[in-house]
Amino acid sequence: MSILSQNQESFGIKLWVAAKAKNFYACNMQVYTGKSVGVREKKQGLQVVKDMVCHVYGIRRGVTADNFFTSCELANFLLTQIMRVVGTLRKNKPEIPALFLSGKQRDVHSSIFDFTSDLTLVSYVPVRNKTVILLSSQHHDNTCMGEEKDHKTEIMTQYKATKSGVDILD
C-alpha cells in the first residue's frame, strides 16, 4: 500500500490473478501493462477472464467474479467453454431491468429474479435502500437458503462462499 502526498509519485505493479476458492492457490497471473498507445481498452474484464481461465476450458469449472469482470457476454462465452459464472454486476449494465436497481420501495432481504434459458439475474436488498445485483449461469430457479433470517439466495450464498480466494491471496 502506498500513501501519497501531493509532491510524490508512486509506482506499483498491478496483477490480474485467478485463485482457487478452496485453498486460495494462485493458478494463473498476468501483469497489467497499462493502456496500449493511450487508448482505453474495451471489454477489458471479459478479456482478462478469458486469459485467466483458458487453461481450464472444457472441464466444467466455475468462475466467481466481481462487478468489474461479470457480464452477460462473459457468462454466455463461458457456457460455450463448458464453464459457469457467478458474480456481481455493475448497476450501469444495460441488461439490468430498472426494477432491479432501486431498493427504496422494497423490503429488506427481498429478492427479485429474472431468467433466460441459460442465465439468472437476481436483485437482493441486504439493507434499506441498497441493492446487490448478481448474475449466474449455474442457478436456474428462485430458491432461497432455508430458514435464515436474511433470506439470501443460493446465488448470493455461493458468491460469498467463493469470492474470497483472490482477497485472501492478496
ABEGO torsion letter per residue (X at the ends): XBBBBAABBBBBBBBBBBBBAAAGBBABBBBBAEBBGGBBBBGAAAAAAAAAAAAABGAGBBBBBBAAABBAAAAAAAAAAGBBBBBBBBAABAABBAAAABAAABBBGBBBBBBBAABBBBBBBABBGBBBBBBBAABABABBBEABAAGBBAAAAAAAAAAAAAAAAX
